[in-house]
């Protein structure tokens, strides 16, 4: 059950990040003139990092069943009875 809560939290946060980055790119024309890492490369690096961290969290939750981690997730989502 905690994995479902973690997945929902992950999807909501990621949706917010994608929308924010979309509007940032749309409204900031000076991003194209900056030397260094490109916008698309930054996005893919960020996406890969988030996916790796999420997979690590799921593996941790499946194999170690840490009660404190599950309580923190429940507390963060506001479902404490």
C-alpha positions in Angstrom: 0.0 0.0 0.0 2.9 2.4 0.7 4.2 1.8 -2.8 0.9 3.1 -4.2 1.1 6.2 -2.0 4.8 6.8 -3.1 3.8 6.3 -6.7 1.0 8.8 -6.5 3.2 11.3 -4.7 5.9 10.8 -7.4 3.5 11.3 -10.3 2.0 14.4 -8.8 5.4 16.0 -8.1 6.7 15.0 -11.5 3.7 16.5 -13.3 4.2 19.7 -11.4 7.9 19.8 -12.3 7.2 19.1 -16.0 4.6 21.8 -16.2 6.9 24.3 -14.5 9.8 23.5 -16.8 7.5 23.8 -19.8 6.4 27.3 -18.9 9.9 28.3 -17.9 11.2 27.4 -21.4 8.2 29.0 -23.1 8.6 32.3 -21.3 12.4 32.5 -21.2 13.9 33.1 -24.6 17.4 33.9 -23.3 17.9 30.2 -22.3 18.9 29.5 -25.9 21.9 31.9 -25.7 23.5 30.3 -22.7 26.7 28.2 -23.2 26.9 24.8 -21.6 24.3 22.1 -21.2 21.3 22.3 -23.5 17.8 22.4 -22.2 16.9 19.0 -23.7 20.0 17.4 -22.2 19.2 18.9 -18.8 15.6 17.5 -19.0 16.7 14.0 -19.9 19.4 14.0 -17.2 16.8 15.1 -14.6 14.3 12.5 -15.8 16.9 9.7 -15.6 17.9 10.8 -12.2 14.3 10.8 -10.9 13.5 7.4 -12.4 16.6 5.9 -10.8 15.8 7.4 -7.4 12.2 6.2 -7.7 13.2 2.6 -8.6 15.6 2.6 -5.7 12.8 3.7 -3.4 10.5 1.0 -4.6 13.2 -1.7 -4.3 14.0 -0.4 -0.8 10.4 -0.5 0.2 9.8 -4.0 -1.2 12.9 -5.7 0.3 13.4 -3.9 3.6 9.8 -2.9 4.6 11.0 -0.1 6.8 8.0 0.9 9.1 9.4 4.4 9.7 9.7 5.1 6.0 6.1 4.0 5.5 5.0 6.2 8.4 6.8 9.2 6.9 5.1 8.7 3.6 1.7 8.4 5.3 2.4 11.6 7.3 3.5 13.5 4.3 0.4 12.6 2.4 -1.8 13.5 5.3 -3.5 10.1 5.8 -2.8 9.6 9.5 -5.9 8.5 11.4 
